[in-house]
Amino acid sequence: MKTGKVKFFNVSKGFGFIVEDDTNQDIFVHQSGLIHEIRENDRVSFEVKDGKKGLNAINVERI
């Protein structure tokens, strides 16, 4: 599992970005990949998979 911080999340549109701790890379997150609800600045753990436009965070949990 990777860890990071929620940079941005738009609840009404259902997507946002997480900044991964190790790489400082922005990773796209869609509400379908959430285990818990998230908000900006939440600390999260997640897994990464390849998506159509790059990396997607899945199994996202608040920590």
PyMOL CGO cylinders between C-alpha atoms (Angstrom):
from pymol import cmd
from pymol.cgo import CYLINDER

trace = [
    CYLINDER, 0.00, 0.00, 0.00, 1.15, 3.51, -0.81, 0.3, 1, 1, 1, 1, 1, 1,
    CYLINDER, 1.15, 3.51, -0.81, 0.41, 6.56, 1.31, 0.3, 1, 1, 1, 1, 1, 1,
    CYLINDER, 0.41, 6.56, 1.31, -0.28, 10.18, 0.49, 0.3, 1, 1, 1, 1, 1, 1,
    CYLINDER, -0.28, 10.18, 0.49, -2.35, 13.28, 1.05, 0.3, 1, 1, 1, 1, 1, 1,
    CYLINDER, -2.35, 13.28, 1.05, -5.51, 14.33, -0.78, 0.3, 1, 1, 1, 1, 1, 1,
    CYLINDER, -5.51, 14.33, -0.78, -4.58, 17.41, -2.82, 0.3, 1, 1, 1, 1, 1, 1,
    CYLINDER, -4.58, 17.41, -2.82, -8.05, 18.04, -4.26, 0.3, 1, 1, 1, 1, 1, 1,
    CYLINDER, -8.05, 18.04, -4.26, -11.39, 16.20, -4.28, 0.3, 1, 1, 1, 1, 1, 1,
    CYLINDER, -11.39, 16.20, -4.28, -14.61, 17.45, -5.88, 0.3, 1, 1, 1, 1, 1, 1,
    CYLINDER, -14.61, 17.45, -5.88, -17.47, 15.59, -4.18, 0.3, 1, 1, 1, 1, 1, 1,
    CYLINDER, -17.47, 15.59, -4.18, -20.11, 16.69, -6.71, 0.3, 1, 1, 1, 1, 1, 1,
    CYLINDER, -20.11, 16.69, -6.71, -18.03, 15.50, -9.68, 0.3, 1, 1, 1, 1, 1, 1,
    CYLINDER, -18.03, 15.50, -9.68, -16.64, 12.46, -7.84, 0.3, 1, 1, 1, 1, 1, 1,
    CYLINDER, -16.64, 12.46, -7.84, -12.93, 12.78, -8.57, 0.3, 1, 1, 1, 1, 1, 1,
    CYLINDER, -12.93, 12.78, -8.57, -9.71, 14.37, -7.38, 0.3, 1, 1, 1, 1, 1, 1,
    CYLINDER, -9.71, 14.37, -7.38, -5.98, 13.87, -6.90, 0.3, 1, 1, 1, 1, 1, 1,
    CYLINDER, -5.98, 13.87, -6.90, -3.72, 12.38, -4.24, 0.3, 1, 1, 1, 1, 1, 1,
    CYLINDER, -3.72, 12.38, -4.24, -0.06, 13.38, -3.85, 0.3, 1, 1, 1, 1, 1, 1,
    CYLINDER, -0.06, 13.38, -3.85, 1.95, 10.22, -3.21, 0.3, 1, 1, 1, 1, 1, 1,
    CYLINDER, 1.95, 10.22, -3.21, 4.40, 10.55, -0.30, 0.3, 1, 1, 1, 1, 1, 1,
    CYLINDER, 4.40, 10.55, -0.30, 7.37, 8.75, -1.91, 0.3, 1, 1, 1, 1, 1, 1,
    CYLINDER, 7.37, 8.75, -1.91, 7.33, 10.43, -5.33, 0.3, 1, 1, 1, 1, 1, 1,
    CYLINDER, 7.33, 10.43, -5.33, 5.27, 13.65, -4.86, 0.3, 1, 1, 1, 1, 1, 1,
    CYLINDER, 5.27, 13.65, -4.86, 3.41, 12.50, -7.98, 0.3, 1, 1, 1, 1, 1, 1,
    CYLINDER, 3.41, 12.50, -7.98, -0.26, 13.46, -8.47, 0.3, 1, 1, 1, 1, 1, 1,
    CYLINDER, -0.26, 13.46, -8.47, -2.41, 10.35, -8.82, 0.3, 1, 1, 1, 1, 1, 1,
    CYLINDER, -2.41, 10.35, -8.82, -5.99, 10.54, -10.09, 0.3, 1, 1, 1, 1, 1, 1,
    CYLINDER, -5.99, 10.54, -10.09, -8.71, 9.18, -7.79, 0.3, 1, 1, 1, 1, 1, 1,
    CYLINDER, -8.71, 9.18, -7.79, -12.34, 8.50, -8.75, 0.3, 1, 1, 1, 1, 1, 1,
    CYLINDER, -12.34, 8.50, -8.75, -15.11, 7.96, -6.22, 0.3, 1, 1, 1, 1, 1, 1,
    CYLINDER, -15.11, 7.96, -6.22, -15.46, 4.36, -7.47, 0.3, 1, 1, 1, 1, 1, 1,
    CYLINDER, -15.46, 4.36, -7.47, -11.98, 3.70, -6.00, 0.3, 1, 1, 1, 1, 1, 1,
    CYLINDER, -11.98, 3.70, -6.00, -12.87, 4.91, -2.50, 0.3, 1, 1, 1, 1, 1, 1,
    CYLINDER, -12.87, 4.91, -2.50, -13.41, 2.74, 0.57, 0.3, 1, 1, 1, 1, 1, 1,
    CYLINDER, -13.41, 2.74, 0.57, -13.93, 5.80, 2.83, 0.3, 1, 1, 1, 1, 1, 1,
    CYLINDER, -13.93, 5.80, 2.83, -15.14, 9.28, 1.93, 0.3, 1, 1, 1, 1, 1, 1,
    CYLINDER, -15.14, 9.28, 1.93, -12.20, 11.66, 1.54, 0.3, 1, 1, 1, 1, 1, 1,
    CYLINDER, -12.20, 11.66, 1.54, -11.66, 15.41, 1.70, 0.3, 1, 1, 1, 1, 1, 1,
    CYLINDER, -11.66, 15.41, 1.70, -8.77, 17.72, 0.88, 0.3, 1, 1, 1, 1, 1, 1,
    CYLINDER, -8.77, 17.72, 0.88, -5.76, 17.28, 3.19, 0.3, 1, 1, 1, 1, 1, 1,
    CYLINDER, -5.76, 17.28, 3.19, -6.86, 13.82, 4.43, 0.3, 1, 1, 1, 1, 1, 1,
    CYLINDER, -6.86, 13.82, 4.43, -4.01, 11.31, 4.86, 0.3, 1, 1, 1, 1, 1, 1,
    CYLINDER, -4.01, 11.31, 4.86, -4.79, 8.16, 2.87, 0.3, 1, 1, 1, 1, 1, 1,
    CYLINDER, -4.79, 8.16, 2.87, -3.44, 4.75, 1.95, 0.3, 1, 1, 1, 1, 1, 1,
    CYLINDER, -3.44, 4.75, 1.95, -4.15, 3.34, -1.50, 0.3, 1, 1, 1, 1, 1, 1,
    CYLINDER, -4.15, 3.34, -1.50, -3.12, 1.02, -4.29, 0.3, 1, 1, 1, 1, 1, 1,
    CYLINDER, -3.12, 1.02, -4.29, -2.30, 2.12, -7.83, 0.3, 1, 1, 1, 1, 1, 1,
    CYLINDER, -2.30, 2.12, -7.83, -3.42, 0.71, -11.18, 0.3, 1, 1, 1, 1, 1, 1,
    CYLINDER, -3.42, 0.71, -11.18, -2.95, 1.84, -14.76, 0.3, 1, 1, 1, 1, 1, 1,
    CYLINDER, -2.95, 1.84, -14.76, -5.89, 3.75, -16.17, 0.3, 1, 1, 1, 1, 1, 1,
    CYLINDER, -5.89, 3.75, -16.17, -6.71, 5.16, -19.60, 0.3, 1, 1, 1, 1, 1, 1,
    CYLINDER, -6.71, 5.16, -19.60, -4.87, 8.43, -18.92, 0.3, 1, 1, 1, 1, 1, 1,
    CYLINDER, -4.87, 8.43, -18.92, -2.26, 7.35, -16.38, 0.3, 1, 1, 1, 1, 1, 1,
    CYLINDER, -2.26, 7.35, -16.38, -2.19, 6.03, -12.83, 0.3, 1, 1, 1, 1, 1, 1,
    CYLINDER, -2.19, 6.03, -12.83, -5.39, 5.70, -10.79, 0.3, 1, 1, 1, 1, 1, 1,
    CYLINDER, -5.39, 5.70, -10.79, -5.65, 5.31, -7.02, 0.3, 1, 1, 1, 1, 1, 1,
    CYLINDER, -5.65, 5.31, -7.02, -7.90, 2.44, -5.89, 0.3, 1, 1, 1, 1, 1, 1,
    CYLINDER, -7.90, 2.44, -5.89, -8.89, 0.97, -2.49, 0.3, 1, 1, 1, 1, 1, 1,
    CYLINDER, -8.89, 0.97, -2.49, -8.42, 4.44, -0.97, 0.3, 1, 1, 1, 1, 1, 1,
    CYLINDER, -8.42, 4.44, -0.97, -8.75, 4.54, 2.84, 0.3, 1, 1, 1, 1, 1, 1,
    CYLINDER, -8.75, 4.54, 2.84, -8.30, 7.37, 5.33, 0.3, 1, 1, 1, 1, 1, 1,
    CYLINDER, -8.30, 7.37, 5.33, -5.50, 6.79, 7.84, 0.3, 1, 1, 1, 1, 1, 1,
]
cmd.load_cgo(trace, "trace")
